[in-house]
Structures are given as structure tokens and as C-alpha cells.
């Protein structure tokens, strides 16, 4: 029974080099704007701005700009507008990058799955060959079986 092959392509070294250079250029272009590396706790504690919140923020800033008498003296509306604009700009970049990331992940997953399945077929063939003492199979099997070595539970060790 032949193994199903959904993908059969390779990225030429020259193309991969070009892609990585462009990713590095993108990182360099964004370096002055991507200023944070939040911890999981930081992420939990920050207020989030989803689709509904975007409309709320936009309306609030418009109202604040049109009704300066309602704005508290300690609230910097121009700075809030600047933050909102940055958020929107980065969101448009994120949408593009997320779509690309998903396509990369999906293709990588299919290619990896096919490679792993081929390795498993080979491993099982070597395992069978080792059982019937085919010359050379034992060394290959011994090396490959380490991938599947079961770790003992602490309770079993005692």
C-alpha cells in the first residue's frame, strides 16, 4: 500500500535565503515600534482591545476631541489618538502576518507529518527485520528505538 503524498516540493536554497532576508528586513523595519516582550502575567493584566472595543475607543476619542470641556485635564487625548493609530497600524500588519504564519504552519505540519509517517514505516520495517535477524538491522533498530523508550514513573523506580 503506497503512502499518501499530499506535498512534494522544496524551497531552493537561494529562495530560502531571500525569504529569510526579507523577514529580517521586516523585523528591522518594525524594530522601533515593537518595544515590548510581555510576560504571561503582563498579558493577563492589560486591558484588551477587540473588535467591539475598537469602535468604542474610536468613538470615545472622537467625542473627546469634539468636546474638550468633558476631557479631564490629566487625560492626554493626542497621545491616546497616537496609541490608537499605532494599534490599528500594527493590527493591519498582524492580520497579514497571521495569515502567512497560518499558511506556513499548515504546510509545515503536512510536510512534517508525511516525513514522520515515512520514518515510522521505515522504523517498523527495520524492527521486523531485526526480529528475524536480517544483517545490519539490529544496529539501526537499536539506534532508532531510543525515540520510543518509555521513561519509568517515579513510583516504579522506588
Phi, psi and omega in degrees: 000123181285145179282138178292134180239105182271340184219138178210081180207164177220150175270118178301146183306320180296319179292317179298318177300316179296316180299312181296324177296321179291323176296318177297321178295320177298314177301317180295320180296327182266354187306323181282353184245337179262089193257359188233151172226083188289146172278164176304323178295316177304315182298321179292324187279338183284146172292142182254148179239098177266190183304314180293322182290327178303313179297319179299313181297315181300312179298315181301316181293324176295314178299318181297319180293324181274348181228067185299337180290342179268353184273125177298148183297335182273359180262120182265094183295316177303322178291321177297320178295322178295315178299317180296317180298317178299317179300316180292318179298313180294327177296320179293323175294316181300319179300316179294314182294321180296320177297316177296316180300317181296318178296319178296313180299316182297314181293319177298321181294316179295313180297316179297320179297317179295319179294317180294318179297321177297318179297321179294321177299313179298315181302313180294327176294316179294321179300315178295320179296322179295323180298327182256019174058043174290129183305133178087346185284329184296317181296317179295314180298315180301319180291314184287330184292345178300332179298331185252012180297129180279134175272134179288144175284150181305323181295326180286332181289323183294000000 
